[in-house]
């Protein structure tokens, strides 16, 4: 099982739950067999691109929006801790932190 499979299948389950639908209704709306959909949620299969597109079209979302359901927001306490730490740095150290953040963001593209 790949990380992608877990990511996309988790996103599908989160979307279904967010819409307050059971597996039968979700699969019906997307014109996918119930068994095929259950196998996705159980990580037995990875959906084809056409299946992802069908699901996204059904609920008027983009594939990126679907995948973003799996992202966890940063907690306010973590943001406050970072700010607290940054306030204790001198200007050169803050410049290094900014450079490090840019490096991380570029690495993840």
Protein Blocks (a to p, Z undefined) as FASTA:
>chain_A
ZZklmmmmmmmmmmmmmnopafklmmmmnopafklmmmmmnopaccdfklmmmmmmmnop
afklmmmmmpccddfklmmmmmmmmmmpcfklmmmmmmmmmmmmmmmZZ
